[in-house]
Amino acid sequence: YGIPNFKMRKEILQDKLEYLERMGIEFVCNTVIGKDVTVDDLMRERGFDAVFLGTGAPVGGEMKIEGEELANVYQATEFLVRGNLEPEQLPENMREPMDCADKDVLVVGGGDTSMDCVRTAIRLEAKSVTCMYRRTEAEQKGREEERKHAREEGVEFMYLTIPTRFTGENGRVAAAECERMRLGEPDESGRRRPEPIPGSQFTLPADIVVLAIGYSPDELMEKTTPGLRTTPWKTVRVDEDYATTRPGVFAGGDNVNGADLVVTAMADGRRASEAIHRYLESL
Ligand SMILES: Cc1cc2nc3c(=O)[nH]c(=O)nc-3n(C[C@H](O)[C@H](O)[C@H](O)COP(=O)(O)OP(=O)(O)OC[C@H]3O[C@@H](n4cnc5c(N)ncnc54)[C@H](O)[C@@H]3O)c2cc1C
């Protein structure tokens, strides 16, 4: 629901949900698997023969720098949800208005999520919107088209730069202390590793900071599902049939691949459903 309306109208999702309901699918909302009920409960007590885990990668990355706890420093998901939904559509603790009008907004991160954030900030009438990324545009992972739209709308891109500390006034963020970077040798992802340039520190005013530096799966499922194994990156281990290490439990999408794309999650879902069908027939 944080996906901005300028990118996808909520009615498209609503139509799809209604279509799936008409097909006979029952949606059980406001239930956290691993907290309200466990996978064990579903299989042993409620009689499900197979379970598919499509829980995504919802945990936003933290910078772990001083000042991150200041007011008006947001995780991308909270910023997008609050910036794109009406207060009555939000949980009570998020209803306080988020005032971006005439503010300097700094978005940290260079992927598609950061483009959603900068373009949302523009629509919330920010005075300035800066997208800060530690590498150059050549290494940026998101789509070029999104950056083009952002530039057309007035977003400033600040490459080869990281914030090292956020400073505040009266508990609210007021500025980001930053450092320039240069590219060194390639890292394990094959992209050249950014290295700080000594003596390049400077301060950037920022009334609102949004952290959009990646997502990872949460550990709830692993902790509450005996036999379910994950990788060091917290993604669920599956075989070529999307079967996890727990018999009868399958998984796919971002909780297996890490934060990725809708199209890969959909492809996983389709292939996993065929594998689940074969599994059920074998019982
Ligand atoms: C801001 C943003 C912008 C993006 N923009 C794009 C884009 O433009 N194009 C693109 O292709 N991709 C984009 N993505 C990525 C895309 O949204 C994901 O790759 C895709 O949604 C993954 O699908 P999924 O089914 O694996 O997980 P999700 O779509 O994340 O669905 C997981 C669902 O599981 C629920 N859930 C999680 N844990 C539990 C639990 N314990 N119990 C019950 N339910 C649970 C969640 O509430 C959620 O409804 C974007 C992502 C973000 C965050």
The ligand as an ORCA input file, in Angstrom:
! r2SCAN-3c Opt
* xyz 0 1
  C       8.763      1.007     -1.977
  C       8.943     -0.154     -2.896
  C       8.868      0.054     -4.262
  C       8.996     -1.003     -5.135
  N       8.878     -0.770     -6.471
  C       8.921     -1.813     -7.322
  C       8.719     -1.626     -8.714
  O       8.531     -0.510     -9.190
  N       8.727     -2.710     -9.512
  C       8.923     -3.964     -9.028
  O       8.886     -4.925     -9.792
  N       9.138     -4.173     -7.710
  C       9.140     -3.130     -6.854
  N       9.338     -3.344     -5.517
  C       9.619     -4.705     -5.049
  C       8.352     -5.543     -4.991
  O       7.370     -4.858     -4.239
  C       8.676     -6.884     -4.345
  O       9.757     -7.495     -5.018
  C       7.483     -7.828     -4.402
  O       6.332     -7.225     -3.847
  C       7.800     -9.121     -3.652
  O       6.650     -9.920     -3.606
  P       6.451    -10.977     -2.438
  O       5.140    -11.625     -2.719
  O       7.655    -11.818     -2.298
  O       6.366    -10.123     -1.096
  P       5.438     -8.895     -0.720
  O       4.792     -8.284     -1.915
  O       6.275     -8.027      0.149
  O       4.282     -9.559      0.130
  C       4.535    -10.113      1.391
  C       3.230    -10.115      2.153
  O       3.356    -10.956      3.293
  C       2.866    -10.281      4.431
  N       3.590    -10.824      5.583
  C       4.898    -10.671      5.910
  N       5.201    -11.356      7.017
  C       4.050    -11.961      7.404
  C       3.704    -12.809      8.492
  N       4.604    -13.183      9.401
  N       2.417    -13.240      8.600
  C       1.485    -12.878      7.681
  N       1.753    -12.087      6.627
  C       3.024    -11.633      6.498
  C       3.166     -8.818      4.160
  O       2.328     -8.005      4.943
  C       2.860     -8.733      2.669
  O       1.489     -8.523      2.458
  C       9.230     -2.299     -4.625
  C       9.329     -2.508     -3.245
  C       9.186     -1.449     -2.384
  C       9.284     -1.682     -0.893
*
